[in-house]
C-alpha cells in the first residue's frame, strides 16, 4: 500500500510541476506581448455600451497615479478593458498560487512550509513579471500590479488550502470508519 501511495504522490508532484511551469510560461508570454496585441477595445466597440456609460458615469478613482473613469478612458470600452486587464492579473496569479500551494503541500505535507513557499514563489514571480514589464518598451511595470498579483496568489493559495484540508478530513473519516469496522468485527 505504501509504494502505491508513493507512486501516486510522485505522479501528482510531476503533474503539478508541469502545470505550474505551464502557468509560469503563460504569464511570461502574456506579459511579453505589447499592449496593442492585448487591446480588447475594438472588440468591445461592437457592443452598445451606452447603458454601461450611464450606469458607471460617476465612478472615478486613482490607480497607480492614473485617474480611472469612463471619461478618462474615452468611453466604456477603455474602462471595461482596465477591469479585464486587472482581473486577468488576479486570475492568473490565483492559478499560480493554487498550483504552487498544491505542489508544496504534496511535497512537504506541512501546511506552514507550503504556505511560506507559495507566498515566496507568488511574490517573487509577481515582482519579476512587473520588473520585466518595466523594461519592456510597450509595457508599464508598476508595484500596484505586484500587490494585485499577490492578492490573486493568496486567493489561489486559500482555495488550494481548503481543497487539501477537505481531502485530509475525508481521509481521516475513512480511516476512522475502517478502524471502527475492524473493531466491531
N, C-alpha and C positions, 0 to 999 in steps of 0.2 A: 504494500500500500504506500509506503514511504517513497519508493522510487517513482511510482506513478505521480505522486504529488510534486516531486522534484521536476519531472519531465513537464508537467502542466505548468509549473511555475516558470521554468526556463522558456517554454514556448510563449507564455504570457509576457515575459520580460522582452523577448525578441520582438514580438508583435507590437508591444507598447513602444519600444525603442524605435522601430520602423515608423510607426505612426507619429511619434514625437519628431523624428527627423523630417518627415514629410511636412508636418506643420511648420517647422522652422524654415524649411525651404520655401514654402508657400508665402510665409511672412516676408522672407528675404526678397523673393521675386516681386511681390506686390509693392513693397516699399522701394524697389529699384526702378519702378516704372515712373515716367514723368506724369505730372498732373493730367495733362491732356489725354493720356491713354486711359485714365480712370474717370474722366469727366462724364457725368450722367445727366448734365443739364439738357443736352439735345434730346435725349430720350424722354426726360420729364416734360419737355416743351410740347410733346404730343398729346398731353392731357390738359383738360380745362381745370386749372388750379385757382380760379377766381375765388371759389368758396374758401380755399385754404388761406389765400391772402387776406380775405375779410376776417376770418376766424383768428389768425395769428398776427394781424397788422400791428397790434400794440406790444407784441413780445420783442424785447430788446435786452441784450446782456453783453458782457465783455468776456471774451475767451482769448487768452494769450495776447492781451493788449489790442485785440481787434473787436470792433462792435459787430455783434451778430444780430441781424434783423432782416426782415424781408426787404426793407428799403435799402439797407447797406449792401445786400447781396443782389440787388437789381431784380428782385422778384422771388416768387415762391420756389422756383427751380434751384436757385443757389442756396436758399435757406434749407430746403429739404436735403440737398446734397451734403451740406455741412453735417446734419444729423446722421445721414447714412454713413459718411466717412468716419465720424467719431464712433458710431455704433459698430462699425467694422473693427475698429481698434479693440473695443470691449470684447466682441465675439471671438476674434482670432486669438486673443490672449487668454480668454476663458478656456478655449480648447487647449491652448498650450499649458495652462495651469492644471486642467483636468488630467491631461496625459502625463505631465511631469509628476504630479502627486501620485497618480496610479502606478507609474513605473517605480518611483521611490518607495511606495508602500509595498509593492510586490518584492522589491529587492531587500528592503530593510525590515519590514514588518513593524517598525517603530514609528508611531504617528508623529512624534516630535521631530525625528530626523527627516521624515517625508515632508513635513510642513516647512521646516527650515530650508531644505534643499529646493523645494518648489519656489519659495519666496526668492531665494538666491538666483535660481535659473530665470524665473519670470522677470525679476527686476534687472538682472544683468542683460537679458536679451532685449528688454524694452529700452534700456539705456543705449545699448549697441545699435539697435534699429534707428532710434532717433538721431544718434551721432552720425550714422551713415546718411540719413536724410539731410542732416545739417550740411553735409559736404556734397550733396547731390545738387547740380545746378538748377534743376527744375523742381526741387522739393524744399520743404522748410521743416527742420527738426526743432521741436520745442519741448521743454520739460513738462508742460501741461499734458502732452500726449504720453509721456512716460508714466505720469500719475494715472492717466486713464487706462493705459495698458496694464499697470499693476493692479488696478481695481478689477479689470477683467480677469486677470490671473487669479485674484483672490476669489472671485465668483466661481471660476473653474475648480480651484482648489477645494472650495467648500462643497461643491456638488460631488466631487470625487471623494472627499472625506466621508460624506453621508452615504454615498454608494458603498464604499468599502466597509464602513461601520455596520451598515444594514446586512451585508453579506456575512460579516463576523457574527452578528447576533443570530442570524438564521443558522449558521454552522453550529453555534453553541447550543441552540434549541434542539437541533437534530442529534447532536452528541448526547445531550441530556435524555432525550427520548430513547436512544439506543441503550444507554445505561439503565434507564428505568425498565425497559422491556427485558433486558438480561436479568435484572434483579427480581423481576416478578415471575420469571420462568423457572 
